[in-house]
Amino acid sequence: MTYISRNCIGLADKRVVDWNDHHSVGLGPLDQDHNLIFIALGTLENELKFLRRGPTLPKTVTFLSHLTSRHFAREEHLMESLAYPQAKEHREQHGLLTAWMEAVLPSLGEIRRPSYDDAVVAYLADWWSLHNERADKEYGRFASERSQEALSILDEFALTA
């Protein structure tokens, strides 16, 4: 699935939206993950825009990658445990973003064109927003029919991860 920036005009504008209840999938642990990812994206955006690729950029990239990986593992475990019918397609979307991040994020700050960095942040912000609005809300509706079981699965996963 390809995501195109909805904000192609005015690249200097803020890209990352703040997480709010509208983004909720109805499962607290996954909503907390999403919130942290949006915060990490905002941090990345601010660091690239205002700190001019400061010394903490590699740590910010690593943190975002870690959050993403951990979140994807939690979601995929939940979907498989609940036998979510679209789990394979959802996992494939995760795989595509993970591969993209592994290929692109290490070059942030090395290419000295702010438009490149801005395009990377725009892509990530759009990907997360659209993925959340579409795919994540779908499994959220599915899981809400078995919310106690879903929360139990997430709690168990947190203890083993």
Contacts in CASP RR format, 6 or more apart in sequence:
PFRMAT RR
TARGET T0000
AUTHOR 0000-0000-0000
METHOD contacts of the structure
MODEL  1
MTYISRNCIGLADKRVVDWNDHHSVGLGPLDQDHNLIFIALGTLENELKF
LRRGPTLPKTVTFLSHLTSRHFAREEHLMESLAYPQAKEHREQHGLLTAW
MEAVLPSLGEIRRPSYDDAVVAYLADWWSLHNERADKEYGRFASERSQEA
LSILDEFALTA
1 93 0 8 1.000
1 96 0 8 1.000
3 123 0 8 1.000
3 126 0 8 1.000
3 127 0 8 1.000
3 130 0 8 1.000
3 131 0 8 1.000
4 126 0 8 1.000
5 119 0 8 1.000
5 122 0 8 1.000
5 123 0 8 1.000
5 126 0 8 1.000
6 126 0 8 1.000
7 13 0 8 1.000
7 15 0 8 1.000
7 122 0 8 1.000
7 126 0 8 1.000
11 115 0 8 1.000
11 118 0 8 1.000
11 119 0 8 1.000
11 122 0 8 1.000
12 118 0 8 1.000
14 45 0 8 1.000
15 45 0 8 1.000
15 118 0 8 1.000
15 121 0 8 1.000
15 122 0 8 1.000
15 125 0 8 1.000
16 38 0 8 1.000
16 41 0 8 1.000
16 42 0 8 1.000
16 45 0 8 1.000
16 121 0 8 1.000
16 125 0 8 1.000
17 38 0 8 1.000
17 125 0 8 1.000
17 129 0 8 1.000
18 38 0 8 1.000
19 34 0 8 1.000
19 35 0 8 1.000
19 38 0 8 1.000
19 39 0 8 1.000
23 31 0 8 1.000
23 34 0 8 1.000
23 38 0 8 1.000
23 129 0 8 1.000
23 132 0 8 1.000
23 133 0 8 1.000
24 31 0 8 1.000
25 31 0 8 1.000
25 34 0 8 1.000
25 132 0 8 1.000
25 136 0 8 1.000
25 137 0 8 1.000
25 139 0 8 1.000
25 140 0 8 1.000
25 143 0 8 1.000
26 140 0 8 1.000
26 143 0 8 1.000
26 144 0 8 1.000
26 147 0 8 1.000
27 78 0 8 1.000
27 140 0 8 1.000
27 143 0 8 1.000
27 144 0 8 1.000
27 147 0 8 1.000
27 150 0 8 1.000
27 151 0 8 1.000
27 154 0 8 1.000
28 151 0 8 1.000
29 74 0 8 1.000
29 151 0 8 1.000
29 154 0 8 1.000
29 155 0 8 1.000
29 158 0 8 1.000
30 71 0 8 1.000
30 74 0 8 1.000
30 75 0 8 1.000
30 78 0 8 1.000
30 136 0 8 1.000
30 154 0 8 1.000
33 67 0 8 1.000
33 70 0 8 1.000
33 71 0 8 1.000
33 74 0 8 1.000
34 71 0 8 1.000
34 128 0 8 1.000
34 132 0 8 1.000
34 136 0 8 1.000
36 67 0 8 1.000
37 64 0 8 1.000
37 67 0 8 1.000
37 68 0 8 1.000
37 71 0 8 1.000
37 128 0 8 1.000
38 128 0 8 1.000
40 60 0 8 1.000
40 63 0 8 1.000
40 64 0 8 1.000
40 67 0 8 1.000
41 64 0 8 1.000
41 121 0 8 1.000
41 124 0 8 1.000
41 125 0 8 1.000
41 128 0 8 1.000
42 121 0 8 1.000
43 60 0 8 1.000
43 63 0 8 1.000
44 60 0 8 1.000
44 61 0 8 1.000
44 64 0 8 1.000
44 108 0 8 1.000
44 121 0 8 1.000
44 124 0 8 1.000
45 121 0 8 1.000
45 125 0 8 1.000
47 53 0 8 1.000
47 54 0 8 1.000
47 56 0 8 1.000
47 57 0 8 1.000
47 60 0 8 1.000
48 57 0 8 1.000
48 108 0 8 1.000
48 109 0 8 1.000
48 114 0 8 1.000
48 117 0 8 1.000
48 118 0 8 1.000
48 121 0 8 1.000
49 114 0 8 1.000
49 117 0 8 1.000
49 118 0 8 1.000
51 57 0 8 1.000
53 108 0 8 1.000
53 109 0 8 1.000
53 117 0 8 1.000
57 108 0 8 1.000
57 109 0 8 1.000
61 105 0 8 1.000
61 106 0 8 1.000
61 108 0 8 1.000
64 101 0 8 1.000
64 105 0 8 1.000
65 101 0 8 1.000
65 102 0 8 1.000
65 105 0 8 1.000
68 97 0 8 1.000
68 98 0 8 1.000
68 101 0 8 1.000
69 98 0 8 1.000
70 161 0 8 1.000
72 94 0 8 1.000
72 95 0 8 1.000
72 98 0 8 1.000
73 157 0 8 1.000
73 161 0 8 1.000
74 154 0 8 1.000
74 157 0 8 1.000
74 158 0 8 1.000
74 161 0 8 1.000
75 90 0 8 1.000
75 94 0 8 1.000
75 136 0 8 1.000
75 139 0 8 1.000
76 87 0 8 1.000
76 90 0 8 1.000
76 91 0 8 1.000
76 94 0 8 1.000
77 153 0 8 1.000
77 157 0 8 1.000
78 84 0 8 1.000
78 139 0 8 1.000
78 143 0 8 1.000
78 150 0 8 1.000
78 153 0 8 1.000
78 154 0 8 1.000
78 157 0 8 1.000
79 86 0 8 1.000
79 87 0 8 1.000
79 90 0 8 1.000
79 91 0 8 1.000
79 139 0 8 1.000
80 87 0 8 1.000
81 153 0 8 1.000
82 142 0 8 1.000
82 143 0 8 1.000
82 146 0 8 1.000
82 149 0 8 1.000
82 150 0 8 1.000
82 153 0 8 1.000
84 90 0 8 1.000
84 139 0 8 1.000
84 142 0 8 1.000
84 143 0 8 1.000
85 142 0 8 1.000
86 135 0 8 1.000
86 138 0 8 1.000
86 139 0 8 1.000
87 139 0 8 1.000
89 135 0 8 1.000
90 135 0 8 1.000
90 139 0 8 1.000
93 131 0 8 1.000
93 135 0 8 1.000
97 127 0 8 1.000
97 131 0 8 1.000
100 123 0 8 1.000
101 124 0 8 1.000
104 120 0 8 1.000
105 120 0 8 1.000
108 117 0 8 1.000
108 120 0 8 1.000
109 117 0 8 1.000
111 117 0 8 1.000
143 150 0 8 1.000
144 150 0 8 1.000
END
